[in-house]
Amino acid sequence: MKVTIVGAGNVGATCADVISYRGIASEVVLLDIKEGFAEGKAMDIMQCATNTGFNTKVIGVTNDYSKTANSDVVVITSGIPRKPGMTREELIGINAGIVKTVAENILVHSPNTIVVVVSNPMDTMTYLALKSTGLPKNRIIGMGGALDSSRFRYYLSQALDKPSNDVSAMVIGGHGDTTMIPLTRLASYNGIPVSEFLSQEALEKVAASTMVGGATLTGLLGTSAWYAPGASVAYLVDSILNDQKKMIACSVFLEGEYGQNDICIGVPCIIGKNGVEQIVDITLNDAEKALFAKSADAVRNMNADLKSVLA
């Protein structure tokens, strides 16, 4: 199985590293526009092989899309990262042109690939990739929900003082500081609702921390986070390549689900060899429905800025 990652920055390189040492794919191609950058990252990762025991082949190329031919999955991380004080939404003008060009170049050499979009603003970039390529909706997947859900589980585990792997929780809605919806009502610790252990005040604090989880790290690091985003992408790619059919919150195109149309936004999905194999339409209460509708409105407003790019 072959995976291409476009953008060899922190997130892309971490994704390649995780895919390699976990043996998720047999070959990984890192592509970047900066001369020698992807080659250096690939070489550095490959020099870990004897110490970590992986056999994945990792190569780096500078803007040579021919090397990406016949990729089963392509991950797009291209674009500028967030800076302190910058929202994901502010990135749209810069990153839209980059993502559209990358998606079109990729399909020349891998027409049957499944595309995973990481670039921010992620929901809007996923919508752009879908509309500009004309691919079936099951083959364009936005990664954000996997990352947001991972952060949600982390904050819940901290509040519970229990291992995060024992916590089940999901974030839906837009992948933005004000648009994501941590589903505290449905979160559980080993099958028991977390509300049995945490007060409503504590749950609200966890939800608030989750929503600004990315901004918190950007403030601490001076740039966007990369370990958790990279691992989240690898987790999603693993479910595709190995047909694991995991339920993962992903930004996907809706046609009536959750009362929304013509939008890519985070909802629970079954992810397998065909990409999005099912959108899971869970029952939301009235408050959650209202939040989801509000989130969709915000995402749709950002999508309006794509008119010139899609023209």
Sequence and secondary structure as in RCSB ss.txt:
>XXXX:A:sequence
MKVTIVGAGNVGATCADVISYRGIASEVVLLDIKEGFAEGKAMDIMQCATNTGFNTKVIGVTNDYSKTANSDVVV
ITSGIPRKPGMTREELIGINAGIVKTVAENILVHSPNTIVVVVSNPMDTMTYLALKSTGLPKNRIIGMGGALDSS
RFRYYLSQALDKPSNDVSAMVIGGHGDTTMIPLTRLASYNGIPVSEFLSQEALEKVAASTMVGGATLTGLLGTSA
WYAPGASVAYLVDSILNDQKKMIACSVFLEGEYGQNDICIGVPCIIGKNGVEQIVDITLNDAEKALFAKSADAVR
NMNADLKSVLA
>XXXX:A:secstr
 EEEEE  SHHHHHHHHHHHHTT  SEEEEEESSTTHHHHHHHHHHTTHHHHT   EEEEEES GGGGTT SEEE
E  S    TT  SGGGHHHHHHHHHHHHHHHHHH TT EEEE SSSHHHHHHHHHHHH   GGGEEE HHHHHHH
HHHHHHHHHHTS GGGEE  EEE SSTTTEEE GGG EETTEEGGGTS HHHHHHHHHHHHTHHHHHHHHHSS  
 HHHHHHHHHHHHHHHTT  EEEEEEEEEESGGG EEEEEEEEEEEETTEEEEE      HHHHHHHHHHHHHHH
HHHGGGHHHH 
